[in-house]
Every structure is written in C-alpha cells, then in structure tokens.
Amino acid sequence: MINLAARDIEHSLGKFIVTTMGVGMLLGIVFIMIGVYRGMIVEAEILLNDISADLWIVQEDTLGPFAESSRVHEDLKNIIYVMKGIDKSEAMTFQNIQLPSKKKPVRVVAVGYDIYGTINPINPDRLIQGRELKNDHYEIVVTDKTGFKLHDEIKLGRNFYKVVGITTKTVSNNGDPLVYLSLKDAQELQFLYSNKEIQNNVARGVVNSESLMVNTIVARVKNGFSIDEVAEDIRKWQHKSVYTAQDQKDILTKNLIEKSSKQIGLFTVILIIVSTIIIALIIYTMTLEKMKEIAIMKLMGLPNSLIISMIVKETLLLGIFAFVFGNIFSHITYDKFPKLVVLQIPDAWALFGIILVASVLASFVGVKKVISADPAAAIGG
C-alpha cells in the first residue's frame, strides 16, 4: 500500500521542515526550562554536599542561614562538640557581598569558616587553581564565574584580599557564585562596625559584641548514634533550632524553590499547549490544501480510515521530528544560559510521551475535516 503520509510530506517538504523547526524550538525551550528547574535543585545542594554536615544548629525559631537571618555565638561550637554523639563541630558564616570589578560589581555569597577547623566547605575536587586558605586574614578563594584570576587583589570593607585559589561549579542556592574567607575576616565584614559607628556606640555606652557571632554551627554525628536523637538533645538543652541535612535540603527545595518551580511549571504547560495548537493549525491548513485530493480519494472508494490514518501519521511525524530538533536545539544552547541547566534523559522521554499525545489530539482537527469532506466536490472542480 502506498504510504500516503510520506508522499504528502514529500510534496510539501519545505513547509514541513520549517514547521518542524519552529515547533522544535518551542519544545527545546520547554526542555531547557525543565533543565533550569533541575539545575536549581542541583545548585541548592552544592554547598550542603560540600560541607557534608549531619546537623545545622541555628538561632531558635528560624529556618537557618539560607532562608532567614540567624545569629548564634561562635563559642557554641565548643559546647556542641562535647555533647554526646557529636564527632565534629564548626562555626560558619554566610553573607551576600559585592566584589568590586572593573566592569561592574559581582554579587557573591561569602562563606566564612575556621581554616584550622575540622570541617572545610571547600571541596578539593572543585579547586582548579591555587590552594585553599592558609592564613587567618586577607586571603580569598573565588569561583571561576567571578572573573577574577590568581593573585588578584579585591578590596572588601577596609582591607584588600588576595585571590589564592579558584574553584569551579561552586554556587549558592540562588545561583550566585561562592567565595570563601577565613572566619575572622568574614565576621569582620558581617558584624564589625565602622570606626565612626564604634565611636558613636561607645558614646552611647553600647559595646559591640556581635564580632564573635556566626550564622550557624555545623556538626557531624559519630557512627552508631541517631542523628535525630542527637538533634533533639541539642534542641532541649541549648534552646536552638536544629536541622538535619535532609531538613536543610527540604527547606531549600520546598521553601525557597517551590515558587520558582511552580512558575517554571506553568510556563512549561503553556508552551506545550501553544505547541499543540500550532501543530493543530498546521495540520488543519495542510488538510484544507488537499481537500480536493481527499474528495477524489473518497470518490475512488478509499475508506475514511485510510485517509484518517494519513492525517494522524503526518501529525505524529511532525511531533516526532519537532521533538528531535528541539532536543538538538536544547543541547546546543543550554550552556549559554547564566544559570545551571541540567538536561536529563528521563525528562526527555517524558516530554516525548507528552508530545505524542499532543500530536494525536492535534490531528483531530484534520480528521474532522476529512470526515466531513464531500466526494462530490471532486466532480465539481
């Protein structure tokens, strides 16, 4: 049997290719948007995985340093360390700062940690140039996204900091690049007032004690101890909010990314609907153009089922080739986006299934026109 769908596509090949490319670009954007959401999840967990803490101890009744302002005393790490079941504990700070640059300031998240401590947030696998911090003051490790090079000097606050190391693929949950400072330098930047402010406070009788504050205490639990039980002991005796590593991931993915994921999901649904409508309009137009031929085929006795099969096959081929082109388009362009885009095979297969269903639904407008075609139109010319 002659494959009518293939012959018809061959007859209008140029229009078919252009349409496929147009719909494919839409589908490619859909795939990229799904990848943006996946990238947000990955970015949210980069710092958590690098620190690899079992417990996050933060200010009471707060969600922690990534969701709310949190301040606890630095020496709390010593109290946590001697508690039953704790293997390691360290104090850390997290703050948004602007790195001055010749072009424009670079927004980053600065991680402050004790360079002599037992928990290091710098993943050695991500360190591509230079070294980690070795001095308490005036050294900084930056990510390659900031544009700074080894041995560059960056002015922060009152001091200049020398770039001693460069990492890659280190970003915060918001996608901002990460930089690393010693805990003392980070505390000075975040908590220490200017000289004039200190003078005013002294005149008021206010003593600045915040220079010994941090945003969180991170801890690792000894093998054989229940993380949940140790966390409950800290809540009970230290009157602090305590979150496990999974709790922190839930806070980041649900509380901070949930709204963005809903927005991305809505745009994705809209684009799929638009793609379906475009496919339906193209199939309807192609069907209208060959209504006389369809009437002739009906007059010759060809059953409706054969003609309908032709329309459905054309629509499915349009959807399949559009998906292939969209997949190629997304893989060519995804790394040009400022935020991380993670393209996964299961997402591609899910989108492929959706496109097949959408293509079948879109073919109904052409099928309806075929069924209503009058064989007598072939005689009337």
Disulfide bonds with the S-S distance in Angstrom:
none
